[in-house]
Amino acid sequence: MALVARPLKSGPTARTKLEYLYCSGVHGAAACPTVGGAADKWLIQETPLASDGVTKNGPVSKRYFDSLDREIRVETQGFDGSGTATAIYKDTQYDSLP
């Protein structure tokens, strides 16, 4: 289930579609990863679009956030030249409060 979808950037040649999505357990949404024991609650999916506003023209990326709205994972669609889109992950773990 989407929170909202709107363009982040637009210009004469490109734009980016933003989708704010819930993770599982919230309004019946799809599963999201757990990073360092912190379960994701929501994510932002960014899709670069050509000037026609429809054609995808770059890698899709997803940023996952925990219940404290901290970014805990960035997932970017990779490219290895073979036609397979392997995901690239950057995880962030936070110390717990004493």
Number of C-alpha atoms within 10 A of each C-alpha: 14 14 11 10 14 10 15 13 12 15 9 8 10 16 21 23 19 19 20 17 21 23 22 17 12 13 10 10 15 12 13 17 15 15 16 12 9 16 17 26 22 22 24 20 19 21 20 23 22 17 16 11 15 11 12 17 14 14 15 18 19 20 20 26 22 18 11 9 12 14 18 22 21 19 16 19 15 16 13 8 7 6 7 10 13 11 14 12 15 10 14 12 13 12 6 5 4 3
